[in-house]
Amino acid sequence: MTLVKAVEMIRPFEGLPHHETAVAQLHVAAGRGKRELHQAAYRMRNAFVAYDYAVSYGKAES
């Protein structure tokens, strides 16, 4: 996985809190190797999905 691909994975969640911190952490993980970057990218994407689901649960889609 490349850093560009990892950042694109969390791009849909750009308006959520801590997005800038997540991008910074992806840069740190990229320096530690491909495996670390892959794990961090999926972990962050899953966390953003869970957060988005939790705050929008039961609300009508617009």
Summary of the structure (lengths in Angstrom):
residues: 62
radius of gyration: 12.6
end to end distance: 33.7
largest distance: 41.5
contacts: 145
relative contact order: 0.18
helix: 77%
strand: 0%
